[in-house]
Every structure is written in structure tokens, then in C-alpha cells.
């Protein structure tokens, strides 16, 4: 483990990759802050009901240009139907005889127009509007949007980190085998101990890079105002670290076993290609889960390893997972990880001293180290 930490940590490519990833995070946060801070002319859809609906609509349409907003308004006769549209997010607000119905809250840019148009109320400012006259039809978690953003970033980081460090494990195995240094190493330790140290050492570097990236991203987000830190955001960071550890151990064992069957770097790329594809399937599935986290197939795959590695953190970060789902997913992942580690160690042990052509899987599984 110390050997992997020392050798890989000194590698110039590692330093460059860490610096480049941190730069990307900072640039992405700054761009997001600049884009969100641009002055745009927002558009709103508002319905008016009640005995003063026509007068209130006319007043709001007249006031909208002064507050630099685009307002689409109408007088509605079906109050219940209009409230349903507001609740579903298809209408921004409904003004009905002194009450303002919104999905979650009144947009600050729309508030002055509604306050002035609400002729049946004595509301004159945003605080009064939010507190006295507003009816929230579908209140939202105030941190849900930020958690979704963090979940998206976490998804990209998890995938990139796992595939990069698993490839490091595979490359290291083939390097030792191609240079025949593996024979020297195995004269003083066992194949399983060697594999364990390699996985832990490289994984520790991965966790360090993950922690550095998270720290820089959080710092840049807080400094630019793009991210408001809460306990749930920190919880999301911890969840990402847990799932990175589980997923990395799972995939690294498989990558090491596959790499041990070949003796040249050229063959290694072809050998690990199925594992790269296996890792990409849950990656794209997790992106689909971001837009539809409660779909049945998303719930099912978020429990099944190895899909749960990338899908479950997204659902947890977005607040869409029940309390038992992460527990069940981690339990199943841990059980499968123990199995894959044992199987990977067996294939690695039976293959790492066989040189020349690619070792068939049947031979790698059944042959003993002595043979």
C-alpha cells in the first residue's frame, strides 16, 4: 500500500490530473455563478379570479413593464382548475379575492406586481405578501435544487474517479507482470496481499483527490454565492465518499483480475473494455434517474449492484430515497463486493504468474498458483 501511494503520488501525471480536475471545478462554479447572475427578463403566467379579477388583471398588466417582467395574465372562472395548474407548476400564481395562490413561494420579481394588483389586500411589501396573503399549494424543500446540482456533480465525479483509478489498478498489474517484477514481489508476499495493498493504496489516492475536489468546489461555490452550504449538502458529500469506496473496491477487484490474464498493455485495453461498458450503463441510467427519480425501474436499479453505485447516490442527494433504500442498497453492495473481491483475487492469483498469451478464464479460475 505504501509503495502504491509513494509511486503513484509522485507521478507527474497524477499531479497534472488533480490540478486539471480542480481547475475544471473552479471554472464550472464561476461560470454557473455568472450565468445565474445575468439580468434576464423573466416571464410569468398569472390568473385572476373573484369580483375584482378584471381590474386586478388590468393593473398588473400596466405595472409589469415598470418592473421589467413579461406577464401573461387571464381572468379565470374555474378557480379549482386554476389552483391545480398552479400546484402543477403550469401557472406561476393565482390572485383570488385577496389571496395569492402559488406552488411554493412568490418570485421576488413578481411580488411587487402582485402586491399592487391585489386590490382586496393591504399588502405593500414582499414579507407581508409571503406571510399573510400567500397560500402555498405545493411547498418544496428549499435545498432540493442545490442537492440536485450536487447530485449531478457527484455523479460525474464518481464515474470519472472510479474508471480512472480502476484503470490505474489494471495498468499497475500489467506493468508488474510485463516487467517480471511480479516474480520478485511474490517472493516476499502472497498474491492476495499484493492485490489488497494495490487496491487500498490507489483507492486512498482516489479518496484524497475526491476530498480535494469537493473542498475546492464547495469553497468556490460558497465564495461566489452559487452554493449555500447546509447540513444536507455535507451529508451528500459523505454519501459520495461511501459509495466511491464501495464501487471502487468492487470494480478495482474485477479490473485487477481481468488485467492479470494478459501480459502486455496493448492487450489490457481490450481486456477491460467490457468492464468499461459495464460501468457506463449505470452512469447513463443515473442521468435518467435525475429527471425521473421515482420511476419503478429507477427504484429497482438503485437497489441492485453494481447499478446502485451510481444511481443510489443521486436519489439520496435529491431526497427521493426512502430511509430503507440506502440501507438495503449498501447491504446488497457489500455482499456482492465480498464475492467479487474473492473471485477477483482467485483469478489474479492463478493468472499473474502465467506469461505469454492471454490466460483463458477457465484456466484462471481452476488452476492453482503452483501450476
C-alpha positions as a LaTeX table, in Angstrom:
\begin{tabular}{lrrr}
\hline
Residue & $x$ (\AA) & $y$ (\AA) & $z$ (\AA) \\
\hline
Unk1 & 0.00 & 0.00 & 0.00 \\
Unk2 & 2.82 & 2.40 & 0.89 \\
Unk3 & 4.54 & 1.54 & $-2.36$ \\
Unk4 & 1.46 & 2.40 & $-4.43$ \\
Unk5 & 0.90 & 5.65 & $-2.50$ \\
Unk6 & 4.53 & 6.68 & $-2.93$ \\
Unk7 & 4.99 & 5.74 & $-6.56$ \\
Unk8 & 1.61 & 6.88 & $-7.84$ \\
Unk9 & 1.61 & 10.01 & $-5.69$ \\
Unk10 & 4.95 & 11.11 & $-7.14$ \\
Unk11 & 3.80 & 10.54 & $-10.69$ \\
Unk12 & 3.67 & 13.78 & $-12.67$ \\
Unk13 & 0.57 & 12.59 & $-14.50$ \\
Unk14 & $-1.25$ & 12.27 & $-11.16$ \\
Unk15 & $-0.36$ & 15.84 & $-10.18$ \\
Unk16 & $-1.44$ & 17.15 & $-13.58$ \\
Unk17 & $-4.75$ & 15.27 & $-13.48$ \\
Unk18 & $-5.51$ & 16.53 & $-9.96$ \\
Unk19 & $-4.68$ & 20.11 & $-10.89$ \\
Unk20 & $-6.70$ & 19.91 & $-14.08$ \\
Unk21 & $-9.76$ & 18.48 & $-12.30$ \\
Unk22 & $-9.61$ & 21.21 & $-9.64$ \\
Unk23 & $-9.33$ & 23.87 & $-12.35$ \\
Unk24 & $-12.38$ & 22.44 & $-14.12$ \\
Unk25 & $-14.38$ & 22.56 & $-10.89$ \\
Unk26 & $-13.46$ & 26.19 & $-10.21$ \\
Unk27 & $-14.21$ & 27.27 & $-13.78$ \\
Unk28 & $-17.55$ & 25.43 & $-13.78$ \\
Unk29 & $-18.62$ & 27.07 & $-10.50$ \\
Unk30 & $-17.61$ & 30.54 & $-11.68$ \\
Unk31 & $-19.43$ & 30.12 & $-15.00$ \\
Unk32 & $-22.54$ & 28.88 & $-13.18$ \\
Unk33 & $-22.45$ & 31.91 & $-10.88$ \\
Unk34 & $-22.02$ & 34.32 & $-13.80$ \\
Unk35 & $-24.81$ & 32.73 & $-15.83$ \\
Unk36 & $-27.21$ & 32.72 & $-12.88$ \\
Unk37 & $-26.36$ & 36.35 & $-12.14$ \\
Unk38 & $-27.19$ & 37.69 & $-15.59$ \\
Unk39 & $-30.03$ & 40.12 & $-15.88$ \\
Unk40 & $-32.82$ & 38.43 & $-17.74$ \\
Unk41 & $-36.37$ & 39.48 & $-18.41$ \\
Unk42 & $-38.36$ & 36.80 & $-16.59$ \\
Unk43 & $-41.75$ & 35.67 & $-17.81$ \\
Unk44 & $-44.69$ & 34.78 & $-15.58$ \\
Unk45 & $-48.18$ & 33.43 & $-16.05$ \\
Unk46 & $-50.80$ & 34.68 & $-13.59$ \\
Unk47 & $-54.50$ & 34.03 & $-13.31$ \\
Unk48 & $-57.07$ & 36.36 & $-11.69$ \\
Unk49 & $-60.37$ & 35.31 & $-10.17$ \\
Unk50 & $-63.05$ & 36.84 & $-7.99$ \\
Unk51 & $-65.17$ & 40.00 & $-8.24$ \\
Unk52 & $-62.15$ & 42.27 & $-8.84$ \\
Unk53 & $-60.41$ & 40.00 & $-11.33$ \\
Unk54 & $-60.68$ & 42.28 & $-14.37$ \\
Unk55 & $-59.43$ & 45.37 & $-12.51$ \\
Unk56 & $-56.57$ & 43.45 & $-10.90$ \\
Unk57 & $-55.52$ & 41.97 & $-14.24$ \\
Unk58 & $-55.52$ & 45.39 & $-15.91$ \\
Unk59 & $-53.45$ & 46.89 & $-13.10$ \\
Unk60 & $-50.92$ & 44.05 & $-13.18$ \\
Unk61 & $-50.50$ & 44.27 & $-16.96$ \\
Unk62 & $-49.91$ & 48.00 & $-16.64$ \\
Unk63 & $-47.32$ & 47.59 & $-13.85$ \\
Unk64 & $-45.36$ & 44.68 & $-15.35$ \\
Unk65 & $-43.15$ & 46.72 & $-17.76$ \\
Unk66 & $-42.09$ & 49.02 & $-14.91$ \\
Unk67 & $-40.70$ & 46.03 & $-13.01$ \\
Unk68 & $-39.06$ & 44.55 & $-16.16$ \\
Unk69 & $-41.02$ & 41.34 & $-16.36$ \\
Unk70 & $-43.10$ & 39.71 & $-19.08$ \\
Unk71 & $-46.56$ & 38.97 & $-17.74$ \\
Unk72 & $-49.16$ & 36.73 & $-19.34$ \\
Unk73 & $-52.41$ & 37.06 & $-17.45$ \\
Unk74 & $-56.01$ & 35.97 & $-17.78$ \\
Unk75 & $-59.30$ & 36.08 & $-15.91$ \\
Unk76 & $-60.25$ & 32.55 & $-14.86$ \\
Unk77 & $-63.70$ & 31.29 & $-13.98$ \\
Unk78 & $-62.67$ & 27.83 & $-12.78$ \\
Unk79 & $-60.84$ & 28.60 & $-9.54$ \\
Unk80 & $-60.24$ & 24.95 & $-8.67$ \\
Unk81 & $-58.79$ & 24.26 & $-12.11$ \\
Unk82 & $-56.51$ & 27.31 & $-11.86$ \\
Unk83 & $-55.26$ & 26.17 & $-8.46$ \\
Unk84 & $-54.48$ & 22.77 & $-9.96$ \\
Unk85 & $-52.41$ & 24.48 & $-12.67$ \\
Unk86 & $-50.52$ & 26.45 & $-10.04$ \\
Unk87 & $-49.90$ & 23.32 & $-7.99$ \\
Unk88 & $-48.55$ & 21.53 & $-11.06$ \\
Unk89 & $-46.23$ & 24.43 & $-11.90$ \\
Unk90 & $-48.03$ & 25.34 & $-15.14$ \\
Unk91 & $-49.13$ & 28.72 & $-13.74$ \\
Unk92 & $-46.96$ & 30.92 & $-11.53$ \\
Unk93 & $-49.71$ & 32.41 & $-9.38$ \\
Unk94 & $-53.46$ & 32.83 & $-8.95$ \\
Unk95 & $-54.89$ & 36.00 & $-7.39$ \\
Unk96 & $-58.33$ & 35.31 & $-5.94$ \\
Unk97 & $-60.15$ & 37.89 & $-3.79$ \\
Unk98 & $-57.28$ & 38.89 & $-1.50$ \\
Unk99 & $-55.43$ & 35.59 & $-1.59$ \\
Unk100 & $-52.46$ & 34.69 & $-3.77$ \\
Unk101 & $-52.04$ & 31.00 & $-4.55$ \\
Unk102 & $-48.56$ & 29.80 & $-5.51$ \\
Unk103 & $-46.83$ & 26.45 & $-5.77$ \\
Unk104 & $-44.12$ & 27.20 & $-3.21$ \\
Unk105 & $-43.34$ & 30.92 & $-2.94$ \\
Unk106 & $-43.82$ & 34.19 & $-4.77$ \\
Unk107 & $-40.92$ & 35.07 & $-7.03$ \\
Unk108 & $-39.32$ & 38.32 & $-5.74$ \\
Unk109 & $-39.53$ & 39.86 & $-9.23$ \\
Unk110 & $-43.22$ & 39.09 & $-9.49$ \\
Unk111 & $-44.10$ & 40.09 & $-5.93$ \\
Unk112 & $-44.35$ & 43.90 & $-6.44$ \\
Unk113 & $-46.76$ & 43.46 & $-9.32$ \\
Unk114 & $-49.00$ & 41.08 & $-7.36$ \\
Unk115 & $-48.88$ & 43.23 & $-4.25$ \\
Unk116 & $-50.05$ & 46.24 & $-6.21$ \\
Unk117 & $-52.65$ & 44.33 & $-8.17$ \\
Unk118 & $-54.17$ & 42.63 & $-5.12$ \\
Unk119 & $-56.81$ & 45.32 & $-4.56$ \\
Unk120 & $-58.58$ & 43.36 & $-1.83$ \\
Unk121 & $-55.48$ & 43.29 & 0.40 \\
Unk122 & $-53.47$ & 45.86 & 2.29 \\
Unk123 & $-50.20$ & 44.14 & 1.36 \\
Unk124 & $-47.43$ & 46.56 & 0.47 \\
Unk125 & $-44.20$ & 44.52 & 0.59 \\
Unk126 & $-42.77$ & 41.06 & $-0.07$ \\
Unk127 & $-42.67$ & 39.98 & 3.59 \\
Unk128 & $-46.35$ & 40.69 & 4.04 \\
Unk129 & $-47.12$ & 39.01 & 0.74 \\
Unk130 & $-45.26$ & 35.84 & 1.67 \\
Unk131 & $-46.63$ & 35.73 & 5.19 \\
Unk132 & $-50.23$ & 36.96 & 5.16 \\
Unk133 & $-51.78$ & 36.66 & 1.72 \\
Unk134 & $-49.98$ & 33.69 & 0.17 \\
Unk135 & $-51.31$ & 30.14 & 0.05 \\
Unk136 & $-48.66$ & 27.54 & $-0.75$ \\
Unk137 & $-50.26$ & 24.70 & $-2.68$ \\
Unk138 & $-47.13$ & 22.51 & $-3.03$ \\
Unk139 & $-44.31$ & 23.64 & $-0.72$ \\
Unk140 & $-40.86$ & 22.46 & $-1.77$ \\
Unk141 & $-37.70$ & 21.63 & 0.09 \\
Unk142 & $-35.66$ & 24.87 & $-0.16$ \\
Unk143 & $-32.44$ & 22.90 & $-0.63$ \\
Unk144 & $-33.82$ & 20.46 & $-3.22$ \\
Unk145 & $-32.40$ & 22.38 & $-6.17$ \\
Unk146 & $-28.94$ & 22.59 & $-4.66$ \\
Unk147 & $-28.98$ & 18.91 & $-3.75$ \\
Unk148 & $-29.92$ & 18.03 & $-7.33$ \\
Unk149 & $-26.97$ & 20.09 & $-8.56$ \\
Unk150 & $-24.65$ & 18.42 & $-6.07$ \\
Unk151 & $-26.05$ & 15.04 & $-7.12$ \\
Unk152 & $-25.27$ & 15.78 & $-10.77$ \\
Unk153 & $-21.72$ & 16.84 & $-9.96$ \\
Unk154 & $-21.32$ & 13.82 & $-7.67$ \\
Unk155 & $-22.48$ & 11.52 & $-10.47$ \\
Unk156 & $-19.83$ & 12.84 & $-12.85$ \\
Unk157 & $-17.12$ & 12.73 & $-10.18$ \\
Unk158 & $-17.98$ & 9.19 & $-9.10$ \\
Unk159 & $-17.82$ & 7.87 & $-12.65$ \\
Unk160 & $-14.64$ & 9.68 & $-13.62$ \\
Unk161 & $-12.85$ & 8.80 & $-10.38$ \\
Unk162 & $-13.80$ & 5.13 & $-10.42$ \\
Unk163 & $-12.92$ & 4.49 & $-14.04$ \\
Unk164 & $-9.62$ & 6.41 & $-13.72$ \\
Unk165 & $-8.40$ & 4.66 & $-10.59$ \\
Unk166 & $-9.61$ & 1.24 & $-11.65$ \\
Unk167 & $-7.60$ & 1.70 & $-14.84$ \\
Unk168 & $-4.63$ & 2.56 & $-12.65$ \\
Unk169 & $-5.04$ & $-0.75$ & $-10.86$ \\
Unk170 & $-5.23$ & $-2.63$ & $-14.16$ \\
Unk171 & $-2.23$ & $-0.77$ & $-15.59$ \\
Unk172 & $-0.17$ & $-1.46$ & $-12.48$ \\
Unk173 & $-0.95$ & $-5.17$ & $-12.63$ \\
Unk174 & 0.12 & $-5.43$ & $-16.26$ \\
Unk175 & 3.24 & $-3.31$ & $-15.69$ \\
Unk176 & 4.43 & $-5.62$ & $-12.91$ \\
Unk177 & 3.66 & $-8.67$ & $-14.98$ \\
Unk178 & 5.29 & $-7.37$ & $-18.19$ \\
Unk179 & 8.50 & $-6.36$ & $-16.39$ \\
Unk180 & 8.56 & $-9.66$ & $-14.46$ \\
Unk181 & 8.92 & $-7.67$ & $-11.22$ \\
Unk182 & 5.89 & $-9.63$ & $-10.02$ \\
Unk183 & 8.16 & $-12.63$ & $-9.50$ \\
Unk184 & 10.35 & $-10.62$ & $-7.12$ \\
Unk185 & 7.35 & $-9.23$ & $-5.24$ \\
Unk186 & 5.76 & $-12.64$ & $-4.80$ \\
Unk187 & 8.98 & $-13.98$ & $-3.30$ \\
Unk188 & 8.25 & $-11.96$ & $-0.15$ \\
Unk189 & 4.45 & $-11.74$ & $-0.04$ \\
Unk190 & 1.36 & $-13.52$ & $-1.32$ \\
Unk191 & $-0.61$ & $-12.57$ & $-4.42$ \\
Unk192 & $-3.69$ & $-11.70$ & $-2.37$ \\
Unk193 & $-1.77$ & $-9.42$ & $-0.03$ \\
Unk194 & $-0.14$ & $-7.73$ & $-3.02$ \\
Unk195 & $-3.53$ & $-7.19$ & $-4.69$ \\
Unk196 & $-5.07$ & $-5.86$ & $-1.46$ \\
Unk197 & $-2.26$ & $-3.36$ & $-0.95$ \\
Unk198 & $-2.52$ & $-2.18$ & $-4.55$ \\
Unk199 & $-6.28$ & $-1.61$ & $-4.31$ \\
Unk200 & $-6.06$ & 0.18 & $-0.94$ \\
Unk201 & $-3.11$ & 2.36 & $-1.92$ \\
Unk202 & $-4.56$ & 3.55 & $-5.22$ \\
Unk203 & $-8.01$ & 3.89 & $-3.64$ \\
Unk204 & $-6.57$ & 6.13 & $-0.91$ \\
Unk205 & $-5.21$ & 8.44 & $-3.59$ \\
Unk206 & $-8.65$ & 8.46 & $-5.19$ \\
Unk207 & $-10.29$ & 9.46 & $-1.92$ \\
Unk208 & $-7.72$ & 12.23 & $-1.43$ \\
Unk209 & $-8.43$ & 13.61 & $-4.90$ \\
Unk210 & $-12.17$ & 13.32 & $-4.29$ \\
Unk211 & $-11.83$ & 15.21 & $-0.99$ \\
Unk212 & $-9.68$ & 17.91 & $-2.60$ \\
Unk213 & $-12.15$ & 18.34 & $-5.46$ \\
Unk214 & $-15.10$ & 18.56 & $-3.07$ \\
Unk215 & $-13.29$ & 21.09 & $-0.86$ \\
Unk216 & $-12.34$ & 23.32 & $-3.79$ \\
Unk217 & $-15.82$ & 23.05 & $-5.33$ \\
Unk218 & $-17.57$ & 23.87 & $-2.05$ \\
Unk219 & $-15.18$ & 26.74 & $-1.36$ \\
Unk220 & $-15.65$ & 28.23 & $-4.83$ \\
Unk221 & $-19.42$ & 27.77 & $-4.65$ \\
Unk222 & $-19.65$ & 29.48 & $-1.27$ \\
Unk223 & $-17.36$ & 32.33 & $-2.35$ \\
Unk224 & $-19.36$ & 33.07 & $-5.50$ \\
Unk225 & $-22.75$ & 32.59 & $-3.85$ \\
Unk226 & $-23.61$ & 29.75 & $-6.22$ \\
Unk227 & $-23.84$ & 27.28 & $-3.33$ \\
Unk228 & $-25.44$ & 27.71 & 0.08 \\
Unk229 & $-23.94$ & 25.15 & 2.43 \\
Unk230 & $-26.31$ & 23.22 & 4.67 \\
Unk231 & $-26.08$ & 20.03 & 6.70 \\
Unk232 & $-27.74$ & 18.13 & 3.86 \\
Unk233 & $-25.07$ & 19.25 & 1.39 \\
Unk234 & $-22.36$ & 17.93 & 3.71 \\
Unk235 & $-24.35$ & 14.73 & 4.05 \\
Unk236 & $-24.35$ & 14.39 & 0.28 \\
Unk237 & $-20.55$ & 14.73 & 0.20 \\
Unk238 & $-20.27$ & 11.96 & 2.79 \\
Unk239 & $-22.63$ & 9.74 & 0.79 \\
Unk240 & $-20.49$ & 10.20 & $-2.32$ \\
Unk241 & $-17.38$ & 9.16 & $-0.37$ \\
Unk242 & $-19.09$ & 6.00 & 0.93 \\
Unk243 & $-20.33$ & 4.95 & $-2.49$ \\
Unk244 & $-16.99$ & 5.72 & $-4.12$ \\
Unk245 & $-15.30$ & 3.38 & $-1.65$ \\
Unk246 & $-17.80$ & 0.56 & $-2.24$ \\
Unk247 & $-17.84$ & 0.98 & $-6.01$ \\
Unk248 & $-14.09$ & 1.34 & $-6.29$ \\
Unk249 & $-13.37$ & $-1.85$ & $-4.32$ \\
Unk250 & $-15.94$ & $-3.73$ & $-6.41$ \\
Unk251 & $-14.69$ & $-2.61$ & $-9.81$ \\
Unk252 & $-10.98$ & $-2.49$ & $-8.90$ \\
Unk253 & $-11.06$ & $-6.18$ & $-7.97$ \\
Unk254 & $-12.65$ & $-7.01$ & $-11.30$ \\
Unk255 & $-10.21$ & $-4.81$ & $-13.25$ \\
Unk256 & $-7.23$ & $-6.39$ & $-11.48$ \\
Unk257 & $-8.47$ & $-9.92$ & $-12.21$ \\
Unk258 & $-9.03$ & $-9.16$ & $-15.88$ \\
Unk259 & $-5.67$ & $-7.39$ & $-16.24$ \\
Unk260 & $-3.82$ & $-10.31$ & $-14.61$ \\
Unk261 & $-4.85$ & $-12.55$ & $-17.53$ \\
Unk262 & $-2.78$ & $-10.55$ & $-20.06$ \\
Unk263 & 0.92 & $-9.70$ & $-20.26$ \\
Unk264 & 1.01 & $-6.57$ & $-22.42$ \\
Unk265 & $-0.54$ & $-3.08$ & $-22.15$ \\
Unk266 & $-1.97$ & $-3.41$ & $-25.66$ \\
Unk267 & $-3.96$ & $-6.45$ & $-24.61$ \\
Unk268 & $-5.05$ & $-4.80$ & $-21.37$ \\
Unk269 & $-7.12$ & $-2.13$ & $-23.13$ \\
Unk270 & $-9.12$ & $-4.79$ & $-24.96$ \\
Unk271 & $-9.47$ & $-6.98$ & $-21.87$ \\
Unk272 & $-11.01$ & $-4.25$ & $-19.68$ \\
Unk273 & $-13.33$ & $-2.89$ & $-22.37$ \\
Unk274 & $-16.33$ & $-4.98$ & $-21.17$ \\
Unk275 & $-15.83$ & $-3.58$ & $-17.66$ \\
Unk276 & $-15.72$ & $-0.02$ & $-19.04$ \\
Unk277 & $-19.03$ & $-0.66$ & $-20.79$ \\
Unk278 & $-20.48$ & $-2.21$ & $-17.61$ \\
Unk279 & $-19.57$ & 0.96 & $-15.72$ \\
Unk280 & $-21.10$ & 3.24 & $-18.35$ \\
Unk281 & $-24.54$ & 1.58 & $-18.22$ \\
Unk282 & $-25.33$ & 2.71 & $-14.64$ \\
Unk283 & $-23.69$ & 6.06 & $-15.42$ \\
Unk284 & $-26.22$ & 6.89 & $-18.13$ \\
Unk285 & $-29.02$ & 5.31 & $-16.11$ \\
Unk286 & $-28.21$ & 7.68 & $-13.25$ \\
Unk287 & $-28.61$ & 10.69 & $-15.56$ \\
Unk288 & $-32.06$ & 9.42 & $-16.49$ \\
Unk289 & $-32.81$ & 8.95 & $-12.78$ \\
Unk290 & $-32.14$ & 12.66 & $-12.17$ \\
Unk291 & $-35.16$ & 13.65 & $-14.25$ \\
Unk292 & $-37.42$ & 10.79 & $-13.12$ \\
Unk293 & $-36.21$ & 9.60 & $-9.70$ \\
Unk294 & $-39.48$ & 7.91 & $-8.68$ \\
Unk295 & $-39.84$ & 5.68 & $-11.74$ \\
Unk296 & $-40.21$ & 1.99 & $-10.91$ \\
Unk297 & $-37.15$ & 0.97 & $-12.92$ \\
Unk298 & $-35.06$ & 3.63 & $-11.16$ \\
Unk299 & $-36.14$ & 2.37 & $-7.73$ \\
Unk300 & $-35.33$ & $-1.20$ & $-8.68$ \\
Unk301 & $-31.93$ & $-0.49$ & $-10.24$ \\
Unk302 & $-30.95$ & 1.76 & $-7.32$ \\
Unk303 & $-31.01$ & $-1.36$ & $-5.13$ \\
Unk304 & $-29.24$ & $-3.78$ & $-7.49$ \\
Unk305 & $-25.41$ & $-3.84$ & $-7.61$ \\
Unk306 & $-23.48$ & $-2.58$ & $-9.48$ \\
Unk307 & $-26.15$ & $-0.12$ & $-10.74$ \\
Unk308 & $-26.70$ & 1.14 & $-7.19$ \\
Unk309 & $-23.17$ & 2.58 & $-7.08$ \\
Unk310 & $-24.13$ & 5.48 & $-9.35$ \\
Unk311 & $-27.94$ & 5.60 & $-9.11$ \\
Unk312 & $-28.47$ & 5.41 & $-5.35$ \\
Unk313 & $-26.30$ & 8.49 & $-4.51$ \\
Unk314 & $-28.33$ & 10.55 & $-6.99$ \\
Unk315 & $-31.63$ & 9.54 & $-5.35$ \\
Unk316 & $-30.28$ & 10.10 & $-1.84$ \\
Unk317 & $-28.85$ & 13.53 & $-2.70$ \\
Unk318 & $-32.12$ & 14.59 & $-4.30$ \\
Unk319 & $-34.13$ & 13.49 & $-1.25$ \\
Unk320 & $-36.04$ & 10.91 & $-3.29$ \\
Unk321 & $-34.94$ & 7.73 & $-1.48$ \\
Unk322 & $-36.79$ & 6.26 & 1.50 \\
Unk323 & $-34.72$ & 5.58 & 4.62 \\
Unk324 & $-34.55$ & 1.84 & 3.98 \\
Unk325 & $-33.40$ & 2.05 & 0.36 \\
Unk326 & $-29.79$ & 3.19 & 1.05 \\
Unk327 & $-29.52$ & 0.61 & 3.84 \\
Unk328 & $-30.69$ & $-2.20$ & 1.57 \\
Unk329 & $-28.54$ & $-1.00$ & $-1.34$ \\
Unk330 & $-25.39$ & $-0.75$ & 0.78 \\
Unk331 & $-26.06$ & $-4.19$ & 2.28 \\
Unk332 & $-26.51$ & $-5.83$ & $-1.12$ \\
Unk333 & $-23.49$ & $-3.99$ & $-2.50$ \\
Unk334 & $-21.34$ & $-5.09$ & 0.44 \\
Unk335 & $-22.34$ & $-8.74$ & 0.00 \\
Unk336 & $-21.62$ & $-8.68$ & $-3.74$ \\
Unk337 & $-18.36$ & $-6.81$ & $-3.17$ \\
Unk338 & $-17.13$ & $-9.55$ & $-0.83$ \\
Unk339 & $-17.93$ & $-12.11$ & $-3.52$ \\
Unk340 & $-16.29$ & $-10.18$ & $-6.36$ \\
Unk341 & $-13.19$ & $-9.48$ & $-4.27$ \\
Unk342 & $-12.81$ & $-13.19$ & $-3.51$ \\
Unk343 & $-13.39$ & $-14.14$ & $-7.16$ \\
Unk344 & $-11.06$ & $-11.43$ & $-8.43$ \\
Unk345 & $-8.33$ & $-12.46$ & $-6.01$ \\
Unk346 & $-8.63$ & $-16.06$ & $-7.17$ \\
Unk347 & $-8.35$ & $-15.17$ & $-10.85$ \\
Unk348 & $-5.49$ & $-12.76$ & $-10.10$ \\
Unk349 & $-3.61$ & $-15.36$ & $-8.06$ \\
Unk350 & $-3.99$ & $-18.04$ & $-10.73$ \\
Unk351 & $-3.06$ & $-15.75$ & $-13.64$ \\
Unk352 & $-0.41$ & $-13.29$ & $-12.53$ \\
Unk353 & 2.49 & $-15.74$ & $-12.93$ \\
Unk354 & 1.35 & $-17.02$ & $-16.33$ \\
Unk355 & 3.15 & $-15.16$ & $-19.11$ \\
Unk356 & 2.70 & $-15.08$ & $-22.85$ \\
Unk357 & $-0.75$ & $-15.34$ & $-24.42$ \\
Unk358 & $-3.96$ & $-14.32$ & $-22.66$ \\
Unk359 & $-4.94$ & $-16.75$ & $-19.90$ \\
Unk360 & $-8.36$ & $-18.33$ & $-20.61$ \\
Unk361 & $-10.93$ & $-17.61$ & $-17.90$ \\
Unk362 & $-11.49$ & $-21.32$ & $-17.28$ \\
Unk363 & $-7.78$ & $-21.82$ & $-16.60$ \\
Unk364 & $-7.61$ & $-18.64$ & $-14.49$ \\
Unk365 & $-10.47$ & $-19.90$ & $-12.34$ \\
Unk366 & $-9.42$ & $-23.53$ & $-11.90$ \\
Unk367 & $-5.61$ & $-23.53$ & $-11.99$ \\
Unk368 & $-3.60$ & $-23.32$ & $-8.80$ \\
Unk369 & $-0.68$ & $-20.94$ & $-8.18$ \\
Unk370 & 1.75 & $-23.85$ & $-8.05$ \\
Unk371 & 0.72 & $-24.96$ & $-11.54$ \\
\hline
\end{tabular}
